[in-house]
Amino acid sequence: MGIVRFALRFPHTFYVLAALIFFLGVVAIRTMPTDVFPEIRIPVVAVIWNYTGLSTSEMEQRVTTYSEYYISASVNGIKNMEAQTLNGLSVQKIYFQQDVNVDLAIAQIVSATNTVRALMPPGIQPPIVVQFNASSVPVLQISLTSDSLNEQQLYDYGIYRIRQQLAPIAGITLPTPAGGKYRQIMVDIDPTRLAANGLTPLDVVNVVNAQSLTLPSGTAKMGDKQYTVRTNAMPPTIDDLNNIPVKVVNGATVFVKDVGQVHDGWLVQQNVVREDGRRSVLLSIIKNGNASTLNVVNAVHNALKTARAAAPPGLESNELFNQSVFVKQSIAGVLREGAIAAGLTALMILLFLGSWRSTVIVMISIPLAILSSLVVLYFLGETINTMTLGGLALAVGILVDDSTVTIENTHRLLTEERMALPYATLHGAAEIAVPTLVSTLAISCVFTSVVSLEGPAKYLFTPLGYAVVFAMLASYGLSRTLTPITIGLLLKGERHGPSDGRAWLVRPRSRYLRARFRAHAWRLCPATHRAAPATLHRPHDRRPCAGARSRNADAGRPRFLSGNRWWSDPAPRPRTGRNPDRDDRTHLPGRGGQDSRGRPRERASTDRRQYRPAGSFV
């Protein structure tokens, strides 16, 4: 009762608190990342070795085996390892325990791989070490096509222009484009001419590499000035590459152009991308782990507007895949179901409570409880996804319990106990504090069990459980503070009693129930039915007893049980026991049984709250 009394004494404190919840909830909705599923943080690191030309068996023996041995001996917290070896490629996945620091594990892996390179084939490059994240998935795919540009030009424009314009966007990763041709200066060797001059391909490779070095040459000081000396070690044009001397054979110098041809070409193409049958280049935008899919896609769309405006004539950039469409549809579907649930809940409250003011009170507490849950999820680093929204939609039907029970108990005190509105508001909320707390905690215990899950299921269902639990706790707090305040404000102009605002729904129901109860009672007591006079069956001749107290229609009992006896109703047979004047109505509030003439006897009430003055109760 203390918190309820405090809320009624200082209502403006909770007005400000409700406004703060609304403000923080709106800010959380606008700033929280939005995605389909929560972030799945599985500690997995991928190590990729690449050595072009090495067979699969040699790659497995000389690269994969050594790498797994050194990594397992130097890195802590490894759960298990998986490896896949292909021709010139080795991909290893290292799974760690849940409590492992992944950044430290990556540093240990890099150190181990640098050490083991001494045992591997000479010339192998350091591996690519990346952290695997199940939430890092492509959210947007863009194709580049043109009728005037070839595949090499499309590839260059995608990797050097569009990719650089998209790189500053936060929360994305841009892999190299797929398809197209990678530009490269190629040396095509003629085996016949090479053999005629007594040369091997290795001779040409060594000469081209030796003549294409970029080395510092130092400085030269002349007088009081110092000059930087530049060497002529890099051929500036393709013709200069053709004129590189390879070897002197029989007194004649053999140049590169004598055994082959140097031209501006491309690397051997490994993949092809087609859009509607035309060769194209594919750009994939990958979202980082906790980034918002909607924010990333919107930022990419804004950057593409500038890129399209500056694109060369004839270049077309089309959107092939957009993950945000599915995200929007999923979230819209969950929100629609939640809105339908809230609307049906409001309709049921209106039907059973029969008061639009009570419906407004309940519908005020539901959004505030949901916003409170979103605020807590925001500070916990969660995202807005189908799981959290599904949990909130699931909790909509449960959130009405606390406020609805509070309002109904207050109505009972107003109509049956005849309390004043301030006292009914105070005691109506305080009397049910413990039962509603027990029910709230019982429901919360069901959903808090998800924290014991392991693996991907833990990351999927934990936000759902958090959303329900935080909304339930917030609903209980609001039902003890803000709901009594709004009850005192909105129910001031509502009439309470037999002709209150709920009678339009309750009266027909109560008449029907009284008729049914009377019919069953006559079947059970045929003697009473036979003894009833004929006027009993004529409703227009019956008049209420002047001494009978009016009973609220909510009780839904027949007249001989509710106390509303008619002059023509027969008096029930008194009980034969210690109190012969007691009948079936003595257990009802305010009933004292019947006297010897069958008239209702009033009993003095012992409830002191009914005789308190109508002044302040605090």
C-alpha positions in Angstrom: 0.0 0.0 0.0 2.9 2.3 0.5 3.8 2.7 -3.1 0.2 3.3 -4.0 -0.3 5.9 -1.3 2.9 7.6 -2.4 1.7 7.6 -6.1 -1.6 9.1 -5.1 0.0 11.7 -2.9 2.6 12.8 -5.6 0.9 12.1 -8.9 3.1 14.6 -10.9 6.2 12.5 -10.1 4.7 9.6 -12.1 3.4 11.9 -14.8 7.0 12.9 -15.4 8.1 9.3 -15.2 5.6 8.3 -17.8 6.7 11.1 -20.1 10.3 10.0 -19.6 9.5 6.4 -20.5 7.7 7.7 -23.6 10.6 9.9 -24.6 13.3 7.2 -24.0 11.2 4.6 -25.8 10.9 6.8 -28.9 14.6 7.4 -28.9 15.3 3.7 -28.5 13.1 2.8 -31.4 14.8 5.4 -33.7 18.4 4.4 -32.7 18.2 0.7 -32.1 19.6 -1.5 -35.0 16.9 -3.2 -37.0 17.4 -6.7 -38.4 15.5 -10.0 -38.9 17.2 -12.0 -36.2 19.3 -11.0 -33.1 23.1 -11.0 -33.4 24.5 -14.5 -33.1 27.9 -14.2 -31.5 29.5 -17.6 -32.0 33.3 -17.5 -31.4 34.7 -18.8 -34.7 37.8 -17.8 -36.6 38.6 -18.7 -40.2 42.2 -19.1 -41.5 42.6 -19.2 -45.3 45.9 -20.3 -46.9 46.4 -19.7 -50.6 49.2 -21.2 -52.8 48.4 -21.2 -56.5 49.5 -24.4 -58.3 49.9 -26.7 -55.3 48.0 -29.9 -55.6 45.3 -30.9 -53.1 47.4 -33.7 -51.5 50.5 -31.5 -51.1 48.3 -28.7 -49.8 46.9 -31.0 -47.2 50.3 -32.4 -46.2 52.5 -29.4 -46.3 50.0 -26.6 -45.3 46.9 -27.8 -43.6 48.5 -30.3 -41.3 51.3 -28.0 -40.1 48.9 -25.1 -39.6 46.5 -27.2 -37.5 49.4 -28.6 -35.4 50.9 -25.2 -34.6 47.6 -23.5 -34.0 46.3 -26.2 -31.6 49.6 -26.0 -29.7 49.8 -22.2 -29.4 46.2 -21.0 -29.1 44.1 -21.3 -25.9 40.4 -22.1 -25.6 39.9 -24.1 -28.8 36.8 -26.3 -28.8 37.2 -28.0 -32.2 38.7 -27.4 -35.6 37.5 -28.1 -39.1 39.5 -27.9 -42.4 38.7 -28.1 -46.1 41.6 -28.5 -48.6 41.3 -27.8 -52.3 43.7 -27.3 -55.1 45.9 -24.4 -53.9 43.5 -23.5 -51.1 43.1 -24.5 -47.5 40.2 -23.2 -45.3 40.3 -23.9 -41.6 37.6 -23.0 -39.1 38.5 -22.8 -35.4 35.7 -23.0 -32.9 36.4 -21.5 -29.4 34.7 -21.8 -26.0 32.1 -19.2 -25.2 34.2 -17.4 -22.6 37.2 -16.9 -25.0 38.4 -13.4 -25.9 38.3 -13.6 -29.7 40.6 -10.7 -30.3 43.3 -12.3 -28.2 42.7 -15.7 -30.0 43.2 -14.0 -33.4 46.5 -12.5 -32.2 47.7 -15.9 -31.1 46.6 -17.4 -34.4 48.6 -14.8 -36.4 51.7 -15.4 -34.3 51.4 -19.2 -34.8 50.9 -19.0 -38.6 53.9 -16.7 -39.0 56.0 -19.2 -37.2 54.9 -22.3 -39.1 55.5 -20.6 -42.5 59.2 -21.7 -42.2 58.1 -25.3 -42.6 55.8 -24.7 -45.5 56.7 -24.5 -49.2 58.8 -21.5 -50.0 57.1 -18.4 -51.2 53.7 -19.1 -49.5 52.0 -15.9 -48.4 50.7 -15.3 -44.9 47.1 -16.5 -44.4 43.9 -14.5 -44.2 42.6 -14.5 -40.7 39.0 -13.4 -40.3 36.4 -13.7 -37.5 33.4 -15.6 -38.7 30.1 -14.1 -37.7 26.7 -15.6 -38.5 25.1 -12.1 -38.6 27.5 -10.8 -41.3 25.5 -11.6 -44.4 25.0 -9.8 -47.7 22.2 -7.2 -47.4 22.6 -5.7 -50.9 23.8 -6.9 -54.3 24.4 -4.5 -57.2 25.2 -5.5 -60.8 27.2 -3.3 -63.2 26.4 -3.8 -66.9 27.1 -1.7 -70.0 26.9 -2.0 -73.8 29.9 0.3 -74.4 32.3 -0.9 -71.6 34.0 -4.3 -71.5 34.4 -6.5 -68.5 37.7 -5.2 -67.5 36.5 -1.6 -67.5 33.4 -2.6 -65.5 35.6 -4.4 -62.9 37.9 -1.4 -62.6 35.0 1.0 -62.2 33.4 -1.2 -59.5 36.6 -1.8 -57.5 38.2 1.7 -57.8 35.2 4.0 -58.0 32.0 2.6 -56.5 33.7 0.5 -53.9 35.7 3.6 -52.7 32.5 5.7 -52.5 30.8 3.0 -50.4 33.7 2.3 -48.1 33.1 5.3 -45.6 29.6 3.9 -44.7 29.6 2.5 -41.2 28.8 -1.1 -40.6 29.6 -2.6 -44.0 32.3 -4.8 -45.5 33.0 -4.7 -49.2 34.6 -7.8 -50.7 36.2 -7.7 -54.2 33.7 -7.7 -57.0 32.6 -11.0 -58.6 32.8 -11.4 -62.4 34.7 -9.2 -64.8 38.3 -9.3 -65.7 41.2 -8.1 -63.5 43.6 -5.9 -65.5 47.2 -7.1 -65.6 50.2 -6.6 -67.9 50.7 -10.0 -69.5 53.9 -11.5 -71.1 52.9 -14.1 -73.7 55.9 -16.4 -74.5 56.3 -18.2 -77.7 57.7 -21.7 -76.9 59.2 -22.1 -80.4 61.2 -18.9 -80.4 62.1 -19.5 -76.8 63.6 -22.9 -77.6 65.4 -21.5 -80.7 67.3 -19.0 -78.6 68.1 -21.6 -75.9 66.1 -19.9 -73.2 63.6 -21.1 -70.6 60.5 -19.4 -69.2 62.3 -18.9 -65.9 64.9 -16.7 -67.7 62.2 -14.4 -69.0 60.5 -14.2 -65.6 63.8 -13.4 -63.8 64.7 -10.7 -66.3 61.3 -9.0 -66.2 61.3 -9.0 -62.4 64.8 -7.7 -62.2 64.1 -4.8 -64.6 60.8 -3.8 -62.8 62.1 -3.1 -59.4 61.4 0.2 -57.5 64.5 0.9 -55.4 65.7 4.0 -53.6 68.8 5.5 -55.2 69.8 8.0 -52.6 70.7 11.6 -52.9 73.5 13.7 -54.6 74.8 16.9 -53.1 76.3 19.4 -55.5 77.5 22.6 -53.9 75.0 23.9 -51.4 72.1 22.0 -52.9 71.0 18.4 -52.5 69.2 16.4 -55.2 67.2 13.2 -55.1 68.6 10.8 -57.7 66.0 8.8 -59.5 67.0 5.5 -61.3 65.5 4.3 -64.5 64.5 0.9 -63.1 60.8 0.8 -63.9 59.7 0.7 -67.6 57.1 3.4 -68.0 55.4 1.9 -71.1 54.6 -1.5 -72.6 57.1 -0.8 -75.4 59.8 -0.4 -72.9 58.9 -3.8 -71.4 59.2 -5.4 -74.9 62.8 -3.9 -75.2 64.1 -5.5 -72.0 67.2 -7.6 -72.9 67.0 -11.2 -71.8 70.3 -12.8 -72.8 73.2 -12.5 -75.3 73.2 -15.5 -77.6 76.1 -15.8 -80.2 76.9 -12.2 -79.8 73.4 -11.0 -80.4 71.1 -9.6 -77.7 67.8 -11.3 -77.3 65.0 -9.0 -76.1 61.6 -9.9 -74.6 59.9 -9.1 -77.9 62.0 -11.7 -79.7 60.6 -14.5 -77.6 57.1 -13.2 -76.7 54.8 -10.3 -76.5 54.0 -7.9 -73.7 50.5 -6.4 -73.8 47.8 -4.8 -71.6 45.5 -7.7 -70.7 43.8 -9.4 -67.8 44.3 -12.2 -65.3 42.9 -15.5 -66.2 39.2 -15.3 -65.5 38.0 -17.5 -62.7 34.2 -16.6 -62.5 31.6 -15.1 -64.8 28.5 -13.1 -63.8 25.6 -12.7 -66.1 22.5 -10.5 -65.8 19.8 -11.2 -68.3 22.4 -13.0 -70.4 24.8 -10.1 -70.5 28.3 -10.2 -68.9 28.3 -8.0 -65.8 30.1 -7.4 -62.5 28.5 -8.1 -59.1 29.1 -6.0 -56.0 28.1 -7.5 -52.6 27.6 -5.3 -49.5 28.0 -7.3 -46.3 26.6 -6.0 -43.0 28.8 -6.2 -40.0 27.5 -8.1 -36.9 25.5 -5.5 -34.9 24.8 -3.0 -37.6 21.3 -2.1 -38.6 20.2 -3.6 -41.9 17.8 -0.7 -42.6 20.4 1.9 -41.8 23.1 0.2 -44.0 20.8 -0.2 -47.0 19.5 3.4 -46.7 23.1 4.7 -46.6 24.1 2.7 -49.6 21.1 3.9 -51.6 22.1 7.5 -50.8 25.7 6.9 -51.9 24.5 5.2 -55.1 22.6 8.2 -56.1 25.8 10.2 -56.4 27.7 7.3 -58.0 25.0 6.9 -60.7 25.1 10.6 -61.4 28.9 10.5 -62.0 28.9 7.2 -63.9 30.2 7.1 -67.5 27.7 7.0 -70.3 26.1 3.6 -70.9 26.9 2.2 -67.4 23.9 0.7 -65.6 23.8 -0.3 -61.9 20.9 -2.5 -61.0 19.8 -3.8 -57.6 19.5 -7.6 -57.6 19.0 -8.4 -54.0 17.8 -6.3 -51.1 17.7 -7.8 -47.6 15.9 -4.7 -46.2 12.7 -5.6 -48.0 12.4 -8.9 -46.1 13.3 -7.1 -42.9 10.6 -4.5 -43.4 8.0 -7.1 -44.3 8.9 -9.2 -41.2 8.8 -6.3 -38.8 5.6 -5.0 -40.4 4.0 -8.4 -40.0 4.9 -8.6 -36.3 3.7 -5.1 -35.7 0.5 -5.8 -37.5 -0.2 -8.8 -35.3 0.7 -6.9 -32.2 -1.7 -4.1 -33.2 -4.5 -6.7 -33.8 -3.8 -8.3 -30.4 -3.9 -4.9 -28.7 -7.2 -4.0 -30.5 -8.8 -7.3 -29.6 -7.6 -6.9 -26.0 -9.2 -3.4 -25.9 -12.4 -4.7 -27.3 -12.6 -7.5 -24.7 -11.9 -5.0 -21.9 -14.7 -2.8 -23.2 -17.1 -5.7 -23.4 -16.5 -7.1 -20.0 -15.8 -4.0 -18.0 -18.5 -2.0 -19.9 -16.7 1.3 -19.4 -14.7 3.2 -22.0 -12.9 5.1 -19.3 -11.6 1.8 -17.9 -10.6 0.7 -21.4 -8.6 4.0 -21.8 -6.8 3.4 -18.5 -5.7 -0.1 -19.5 -4.7 1.0 -23.0 -2.4 3.7 -21.5 -0.5 1.2 -19.5 0.1 -1.3 -22.4 2.2 1.1 -24.6 4.2 2.4 -21.6 5.1 -1.2 -20.5 6.2 -2.0 -24.1 8.3 1.2 -24.3 9.9 0.4 -20.9 10.9 -3.0 -22.2 12.4 -1.5 -25.4 14.4 1.0 -23.3 15.9 -1.8 -21.2 16.7 -3.8 -24.3 18.4 -0.7 -25.8 20.7 -0.3 -22.8 21.5 -4.1 -23.0 22.7 -3.7 -26.6 19.9 -5.7 -28.2 18.3 -5.0 -31.6 14.8 -4.6 -32.9 14.1 -7.9 -34.7 11.4 -10.4 -35.1 12.2 -12.2 -31.9 12.0 -9.1 -29.6 8.9 -7.8 -31.4 7.4 -11.3 -31.2 8.0 -11.3 -27.5 6.3 -8.0 -27.1 3.4 -9.1 -29.2 3.1 -12.2 -27.1 3.1 -10.1 -23.9 0.3 -7.8 -25.0 -2.4 -10.1 -23.8 -0.6 -10.6 -20.5 0.1 -7.0 -19.8 -3.6 -6.2 -19.4 -3.9 -8.4 -16.3 -2.4 -6.2 -13.7 -4.3 -3.0 -14.7 -7.5 -4.8 -15.4 -7.6 -6.5 -12.0 -6.8 -3.2 -10.4 -9.7 -1.5 -12.2 -12.2 -4.3 -11.5 -11.3 -4.4 -7.8 -11.8 -0.6 -7.6 -15.2 -1.0 -9.3 -16.1 -3.6 -6.8 -15.3 -1.3 -3.9 -17.2 1.5 -5.5 -20.4 -0.4 -6.3 -20.6 -3.1 -3.7 -18.8 -1.6 -0.7 -20.0 1.9 -1.4 -16.6 3.4 -0.8 -15.6 6.9 -1.9 -13.5 7.1 -5.0 -10.2 8.1 -3.2 -10.5 5.2 -0.8 -11.6 2.8 -3.4 -8.7 3.7 -5.6 -6.2 3.3 -2.7 -7.5 0.0 -1.4 -8.4 -1.4 -4.8 -4.8 -1.2 -5.9 -3.3 -2.2 -2.6 -5.4 -5.2 -1.8 -4.3 -7.1 -4.9 -0.6 -6.1 -4.8 0.7 -9.4 -3.5 -1.4 -11.8 -5.8 -0.6 -9.8 -8.9 3.1 -9.8 -7.9 3.1 -13.6 -7.5 1.4 -14.1 -10.9 3.9 -11.6 -12.6 6.9 -13.4 -11.1 5.4 -16.8 -12.1 5.1 -15.8 -15.7 8.5 -14.1 -15.6 10.1 -17.3 -14.3 8.9 -19.2 -17.4 10.6 -16.9 -19.8 13.8 -16.3 -17.8 14.7 -20.0 -18.3 15.9 -19.2 -21.8 19.2 -17.9 -20.4 20.2 -21.5 -19.7 20.2 -22.3 -23.4 23.5 -22.8 -25.3 24.6 -22.3 -28.9 22.6 -20.3 -31.5 19.3 -21.0 -29.6 20.6 -18.9 -26.8 21.2 -15.8 -29.0 17.8 -16.3 -30.7 15.4 -16.8 -27.8 17.1 -14.8 -25.0 15.9 -11.4 -26.4 12.4 -12.8 -26.7 12.4 -13.8 -23.0 14.0 -10.5 -22.0 11.3 -8.6 -23.9 8.4 -10.4 -22.1 10.0 -10.2 -18.6 10.8 -6.5 -18.7 7.4 -5.7 -20.1 5.7 -7.7 -17.3 7.7 -6.1 -14.6 7.0 -2.6 -16.0 3.3 -3.5 -16.3 3.2 -4.4 -12.6 5.0 -1.2 -11.6 2.6 0.9 -13.7 -0.5 -0.9 -12.2 0.7 0.1 -8.7 1.5 3.7 -9.6 0.1 5.2 -12.8 -3.1 3.2 -13.0 -4.5 4.3 -9.6 -3.7 7.9 -10.6 -5.5 7.6 -13.9 -8.4 5.8 -12.2 -8.8 8.7 -9.8 -8.8 11.1 -12.8 -11.0 9.3 -15.3 -13.6 7.7 -13.0 -14.6 11.0 -11.3 -17.4 11.6 -13.8 -18.6 8.0 -14.0 -21.7 6.9 -12.1 -21.4 3.8 -10.0 -24.2 1.7 -8.8 -27.2 -0.2 -10.4 -27.4 2.4 -13.2 -23.7 2.9 -13.9 -22.1 2.9 -17.3 -21.7 -0.9 -17.4 -25.4 -1.6 -17.1 -26.0 -1.6 -20.8 -24.0 -4.8 -21.0 -24.6 -6.4 -17.6 -28.4 -5.9 -17.2 -29.5 -8.1 -20.1 -27.0 -10.7 -19.0 -28.2 -10.6 -15.4 -31.8 -10.8 -16.4 -31.1 -13.9 -18.4 -29.0 -15.5 -15.6 -31.7 -14.8 -13.0 -34.4 -16.4 -15.2 -32.2 -19.5 -15.8 -31.4 -19.8 -12.0 -35.1 -19.4 -11.2 -36.0 -22.2 -13.6 -33.4 -24.5 -12.1 -34.4 -23.7 -8.6 -38.1 -24.6 -9.3 -37.0 -27.9 -10.8 -35.0 -28.7 -7.7 -37.8 -27.5 -5.3 -41.1 -28.6 -6.8 -42.9 -28.1 -3.5 -41.9 -24.4 -3.5 -43.0 -24.1 -7.1 -46.4 -25.7 -6.4 -46.9 -23.4 -3.4 -46.2 -20.3 -5.4 -49.3 -18.2 -6.1 -50.5 -17.6 -9.6 -49.4 -14.0 -9.5 -45.8 -15.2 -9.4 -46.1 -16.1 -13.1 -47.3 -12.6 -14.0 -44.3 -10.2 -14.1 -46.4 -7.1 -14.4 -48.2 -7.8 -11.1 -45.0 -8.2 -9.1 -43.7 -5.3 -7.1 -40.6 -5.2 -5.0 -40.8 -5.3 -1.3 -40.5 -1.9 0.3 -38.1 -3.2 2.9 -35.9 -5.1 0.5 -32.5 -3.6 -0.4 -31.7 -3.1 -4.1 -29.0 -5.4 -5.2 -26.4 -4.6 -7.9 -27.2 -6.3 -11.2 -23.6 -7.6 -11.4 -24.4 -10.3 -8.8 -26.4 -12.2 -11.4 -28.4 -14.2 -8.8 -32.2 -15.1 -8.7 -34.3 -13.0 -6.4 -34.6 -15.6 -3.6 -30.7 -15.7 -3.4 -29.9 -12.0 -4.1 -32.2 -10.5 -1.5 -34.5 -8.7 -3.9 -37.7 -10.4 -2.9 -41.2 -9.6 -4.2 -44.3 -9.5 -2.1 -45.6 -12.4 -4.0 -42.5 -14.6 -3.6 -42.8 -17.4 -1.0 -40.5 -17.3 1.9 -37.9 -20.1 1.9 -38.0 -22.6 4.7 -35.7 -21.5 7.5 -32.8 -23.6 8.5 -33.1 -25.9 11.5 -29.9 -25.4 13.4 -28.2 -23.2 15.9 -29.5 -20.1 14.0 -33.0 -20.8 12.7 -33.4 -17.3 11.3 -30.3 -17.7 9.0 -31.0 -18.5 5.4 -29.0 -18.8 2.2 -28.4 -15.0 2.0 -26.5 -14.6 5.3 -23.2 -15.0 3.6 -23.8 -12.1 1.3 -22.3 -8.7 2.2 -24.7 -6.5 4.1 -27.3 -9.3 4.6 -28.6 -10.3 8.0 -31.1 -13.0 7.0 -34.9 -12.9 7.3 -37.2 -12.4 10.1 -40.3 -14.6 10.9 -42.4 -12.8 8.2 -39.8 -13.4 5.5 -38.7 -9.8 5.3 -34.9 -9.1 4.9 -33.1 -8.2 8.0 -30.2 -5.7 7.8 -26.9 -6.4 9.5 -24.6 -3.8 10.8 -21.4 -3.5 8.8 -18.1 -3.9 10.6 -16.1 -2.3 7.8 -14.7 0.9 9.3 -13.6 2.2 5.9 -17.2 2.9 5.0 -17.6 5.4 7.8 -14.4 7.4 7.3 -14.9 11.0 6.4 -14.8 12.0 2.8 -11.7 14.1 3.3 -8.1 13.3 2.4 -7.0 9.8 3.2 -3.2 10.5 3.3 
